[in-house]
Amino acid sequence: MYDLYPYFTNDGSVGLYSPQADDIYHSVYGALTEAYQKFILPADFENYFLNNNQIKILDICYGIGYNSKSFLNYFFENIFKNKKFFNDKKMCTETIYTDNNLTNKKSCFSSNSTTYNVSLHTDKIFGNKNINSSENYKIYIKTIDTDKNLVYLSPFFKNFGKNKKMLFSNEKIEKFQKVKVERKYKLKKYINHIIFENLIKNFGLDLFSKELEDILFDKKYTSFFDPNICRLYKSYKFTRYPKTSKGLQPAFLHNIYYRYITKRHKKALNGLKIDNINIEYKINDARNVLLEDKNTYNFVFLDGFTPAKCPMLWTEEFFKLLYEHLDEGGMILTYSCSANVRNALSKAGFNIGKNYSAELNKDIGTIAVKNSDVKYPLSEFDLGLMKTRAGIIYHDKNFTLTNEQILAAHKKEVENSTLMSSTSYLKTKNRETLCKNHENK
Ligand SMILES: C[S@@+](CC[C@H](N)C(=O)[O-])C[C@H]1O[C@@H](n2cnc3c(N)ncnc32)[C@H](O)[C@@H]1O
């Protein structure tokens, strides 16, 4: 039986814990708050949609989908319903892809002794129609995760719950659970419907596996799942399926879905023109997906487990691969503020900035931009830290190493390094600040 360790984070959204990785999937502070503050707000989508009405997002480490869900929620609540966007006069009516720019970008880049090629063909995600109204917005999201069960479960989790009783014991989580967090962000109910519909489109009847059912209807998890979506799921169970080919299954399931959702939801979904949303799910190692992917993106959400536990998604080589998969001005958003992650992003060719939270008075992430300026550049202190041992980068030249292999090679490099340690760097910087303060007295 699949192990699930859910609990309610401090903003009422469901968070998960992984005993295998001994890591949390989401901040105890608030899973939804984290998605908004680290991925959605710093992306400045309002600015993006002043000049564009189509967007391509790559959600790496989708898990149960908070980042994609928060994006969709933000899009509908703040952009789609706001008249200042999709205004014909302001709209750029140029297409992203036309026959004229059907280039076959081929790029080679080398990292020390190894060279690898990524050839990006023009994608046909959006076709080449001129588009200039909200009716015709286009959203394409590619999500990647190795854990099929989590992806399948993603539309079933409740958006909000109060029960702080834990199903398992974990000191760190329980300690942080006492912090009170204001519930600033709310996911609309229709978001889970959009996710569910897109999962049906991607996976057809495979979605209705015995394994998923065992989790969904296990009594100990009842308080974490949305009864409405669970009821919808059950309605499929009582349907007799004709022997349809795999290709026809999604359409068939879609019809059942529309038969069972409430009139209110049907109306809401039709009003949002959700056919303009295309979510593609990839269940695989993100490295393999990207090596085969021919698309380019405007935004990447990178939400892997911490670099010290899952370094394969934080290597210089992986960032170079991401660089090749971004359009000009494209952006990677991540929660990591590690000096070695920033250093690797910089080596991969990005301009690096920070995501600073005034509320928490600290950096809560990093923003890497391709061939464009960052809003909040790194400080001199941050740049200095990248030159210490803390800035030593993870490597995975052929995209074949395990996390353990990457960590072992990195440990060796740190041990043999002649660079200043981050502790000495901090001491020097503290001393400098003290001297400056003294001189200014
Ligand atoms: C911190 S959690 C992400 C949480 C997620 N963004 C959410 O909203 O629920 C990390 C995720 O990375 C996935 N993962 C780990 N290694 C991976 C890899 N090499 N490629 C793709 N996904 C991976 C795990 O299955 C897990 O769901």
The ligand as an ORCA input file, in Angstrom:
! r2SCAN-3c Opt
* xyz 0 1
  C       9.055     19.237     -2.731
  S       8.068     18.073     -3.567
  C       7.174     19.090     -4.695
  C       5.861     19.612     -4.188
  C       4.946     20.043     -5.284
  N       5.437     21.150     -6.055
  C       3.534     20.295     -4.804
  O       2.967     21.352     -5.075
  O       2.979     19.384     -4.188
  C       9.260     17.280     -4.605
  C       8.679     16.383     -5.678
  O       9.761     16.002     -6.522
  C       9.466     14.743     -7.080
  N      10.752     14.241     -7.630
  C      11.843     13.783     -6.967
  N      12.846     13.494     -7.814
  C      12.396     13.797     -9.068
  C      12.971     13.722    -10.374
  N      14.222     13.309    -10.567
  N      12.217     14.111    -11.424
  C      10.945     14.548    -11.254
  N      10.351     14.642    -10.032
  C      11.064     14.275     -8.952
  C       8.891     13.985     -5.899
  O       8.106     12.909     -6.319
  C       8.067     15.095     -5.200
  O       6.732     15.036     -5.593
*
